[in-house]
């Protein structure tokens, strides 16, 4: 597959931080932010506030996965392992 890591800088709770995610996670995060009518930065701020001790990049990946699971199999664009 070979999805490279993309590093982006965002401001969370008044400080700048860099987040490294694979491009499909950035795309899904953009889609979710659009669905929720918030900025990506605001969405990341919500995830950050709820993550506890979990690494922020990991927390974002888990958040995206859970949202895709809630949306159901027909809404996601995830290929089956046999594709």
C-alpha positions in Angstrom: 0.0 0.0 0.0 2.7 2.5 1.0 0.9 5.4 2.5 3.5 7.9 3.7 3.3 9.8 7.0 2.3 13.5 6.6 3.3 15.9 9.4 1.2 18.9 10.0 1.3 21.7 12.6 -1.8 22.7 14.5 -2.6 24.9 17.5 -4.2 23.1 20.4 -5.2 24.8 23.7 -3.0 27.8 22.8 0.2 25.9 21.8 1.5 24.7 18.5 2.2 21.0 18.0 3.0 18.7 15.1 0.9 15.7 14.3 2.1 12.9 12.1 -0.6 10.8 10.3 -0.9 8.8 7.1 -2.7 10.8 4.4 -5.9 8.6 4.5 -6.3 9.6 8.2 -5.9 13.3 7.3 -8.5 12.9 4.6 -10.9 11.1 6.9 -10.4 13.7 9.6 -11.2 16.5 7.0 -14.4 14.6 6.1 -15.4 14.2 9.7 -14.7 17.9 10.5 -16.9 18.9 7.5 -19.7 16.6 8.6 -19.5 18.1 12.1 -19.3 21.6 10.7 -16.1 22.4 12.6 -12.5 23.1 11.6 -9.9 20.3 11.6 -8.1 22.2 14.4 -11.3 22.3 16.5 -11.9 18.6 15.9 -8.3 17.8 16.9 -8.8 19.9 20.0 -11.8 17.8 21.0 -9.9 14.6 20.5 -7.0 16.0 22.5 -9.2 17.0 25.4 -10.7 13.5 25.6 -7.5 11.4 25.0 -6.2 11.1 28.5 -2.6 9.7 28.4 -2.9 8.3 24.9 -0.5 9.6 22.2 -2.4 12.3 20.1 -1.7 10.6 16.7 -2.9 7.3 18.1 -6.0 9.0 19.6 -6.8 10.5 16.2 -6.5 7.2 14.4 -8.7 5.5 17.0 -11.3 8.4 16.7 -11.4 8.1 12.9 -11.7 4.3 13.1 -14.6 4.5 15.6 -16.4 7.1 13.5 -16.1 4.9 10.4 -17.4 1.9 12.3 -20.4 4.0 13.6 -21.1 5.0 10.0 -21.5 1.4 8.9 -19.8 -0.7 6.2 -21.6 1.0 3.3 -20.4 4.5 4.2 -16.7 3.7 4.4 -14.3 3.3 1.6 -12.2 0.6 3.2 -11.2 -2.2 0.8 -11.7 -5.7 2.0 -8.5 -7.7 2.8 -9.1 -9.9 -0.3 -9.3 -6.9 -2.8 
